[in-house]
Amino acid sequence: MHVGILGAGVIGITTAYSLLRRGMRVTVIDRASGVAQGASFGNGGQLSYSYVNPLASPDLLKGLPRMIVGGDPAFRIQYAPSIKLVQWGLQFLMNCRSAATARNTARLTRLAIFSRTALHRIVEEHNLDFHFRRNGKIVLLASTADLSHARNACEMKNTLGCAMRVLDRSALIDLEPSLADGPNDFVGGIYAAIDEAGDSHAFVQRLVDLCHRSPDFHLHLGTNIKQIRPGSRRITAIETDQGDFTADAYVLALGAESPLMTRNLRLNLPIYPLKGYSVTVPIGEGAPVASVTDSRNRTVFCALGDDLRIAGIAELVGYDQRVEQKRIDQLIRLAQKRFPGGGDYATVINRWQGWRPLTPSSLPLIGPAPQYDNLFINAGHGLFGWTLACGSAELIAEWMNGKETARVAFR
Ligand SMILES: Cc1cc2nc3c(=O)[nH]c(=O)nc-3n(C[C@H](O)[C@H](O)[C@H](O)COP(=O)(O)OP(=O)(O)OC[C@H]3O[C@@H](n4cnc5c(N)ncnc54)[C@H](O)[C@@H]3O)c2cc1C
């Protein structure tokens, strides 16, 4: 079978790898001049298997009024929301109920643990250099109420294969001494021992090199997809600015832009772009060894090789591509405060924005499109697409190979 994959981000390329492993012929199309130039380029780098919590939750609901009026510096929403954003927002609110949050958390955690195994298989079989580190992750918590809430959440997750511990401030500093240099604004936190980190852009580049060893792999970069052409039950072609492209089946992996390509297919994908930012600076001696998430400021700090990556901010502002300097300054200020010696903050290597492809439940859409026999979706991985990529790719490949058992396990 010849499969056309639309999108060369971490989701598209891991899908290509999983399909090639099953003996399929694969062609990947992307408009960028390189792979992983969208959200997979400058993300936080965290392989956050234990902490793939959905965004929609009762806690977020409580803080929503403050966020909407602009009281949370890490969040922004456009003043005149589109109909699409209002529809998406209503579904998001439904997912803020505690039962939905618990269900979504469990599903995401199971997929994340499965993804960890799939990534480890790749790492063990091939010697890929993407600054991969088994460094654990710390989530800083601001109040004792947060700590006791975290204890219950950790117990549940540990039954799914995580190894999380709730620690007080001094135990956390013993584990990660660089935290002693920053402000005394956390009472403790979670330590997720099985979590890891790596550069998703470098990973995709290395995986493509690996795919290129197969004669069954083709990559068409610089190719803008204009439309997916539908027949009655099948997709008949992909219209691009380089001419029409055909295959036996197609996988839609266009990240946050996936719904823009399904408008003419009677397929309303509930994916909305959640804009975020990152800054990359040369690493300093006071950088954390573990990845650190500052939950109050919704910011992550991650060492990637010789660099320190600082990522965060959540904006519901549509497909806005501007990299606003005030947001970059905001991230640098937070990093300077938390890890004064963590990086050379005057030498910015990269300032970046990306769109997290967010569904209302934070669950990705993985499986066949109901209306078309030869169209499959692998999109909507939200805040944790790098973490979830390898497992999602295995699921879609199993499905296309005629086995839906693996996917059903995550429903
Ligand atoms: C600030 C920030 C921090 C993040 N931190 C983390 C983290 O620490 N850990 C984690 O697990 N996840 C993180 N994420 C989320 C993660 O980056 C995404 O979920 C993931 O990269 C999505 O991958 P994708 O392949 O679906 O999308 P993308 O990487 O965006 O790929 C989509 C591709 O489709 C192509 N495309 C789109 N439209 C067209 C068209 N018309 N024609 C041709 N090509 C097209 C684009 O060029 C792009 O290459 C973060 C995201 C952001 C923004």
The ligand as a Gaussian input file, in Angstrom:
#p B3LYP/6-31G(d) Opt

LIG

0 1
 C        5.433000      26.712000      23.071000
 C        5.204000      25.227000      22.932000
 C        5.799000      24.353000      23.846000
 C        5.573000      22.985000      23.736000
 N        6.216000      22.132000      24.599000
 C        6.052000      20.788000      24.490000
 C        6.771000      19.895000      25.343000
 O        7.590000      20.308000      26.155000
 N        6.529000      18.561000      25.215000
 C        5.626000      18.072000      24.312000
 O        5.400000      16.858000      24.284000
 N        4.964000      18.898000      23.449000
 C        5.153000      20.240000      23.512000
 N        4.486000      21.088000      22.670000
 C        3.475000      20.535000      21.748000
 C        4.106000      19.918000      20.498000
 O        5.124000      20.767000      20.011000
 C        3.020000      19.720000      19.409000
 O        1.917000      19.036000      19.944000
 C        3.571000      18.888000      18.248000
 O        4.763000      19.459000      17.757000
 C        2.548000      18.809000      17.108000
 O        3.170000      18.127000      16.046000
 P        2.467000      18.032000      14.600000
 O        3.378000      17.224000      13.748000
 O        1.056000      17.591000      14.776000
 O        2.373000      19.543000      14.111000
 P        3.497000      20.455000      13.426000
 O        4.817000      20.205000      13.992000
 O        2.968000      21.846000      13.483000
 O        3.533000      19.934000      11.927000
 C        2.530000      20.246000      10.992000
 C        3.183000      20.362000       9.638000
 O        2.161000      20.586000       8.656000
 C        2.702000      21.466000       7.684000
 N        1.586000      22.107000       6.966000
 C        0.523000      22.759000       7.513000
 N       -0.308000      23.179000       6.532000
 C        0.222000      22.764000       5.346000
 C       -0.176000      22.876000       3.985000
 N       -1.301000      23.514000       3.623000
 N        0.614000      22.317000       3.044000
 C        1.746000      21.645000       3.361000
 N        2.174000      21.525000       4.641000
 C        1.427000      22.072000       5.620000
 C        3.550000      22.430000       8.470000
 O        4.539000      23.035000       7.639000
 C        4.154000      21.535000       9.547000
 O        5.430000      21.041000       9.176000
 C        4.711000      22.467000      22.733000
 C        4.165000      23.343000      21.780000
 C        4.400000      24.708000      21.868000
 C        3.809000      25.620000      20.840000

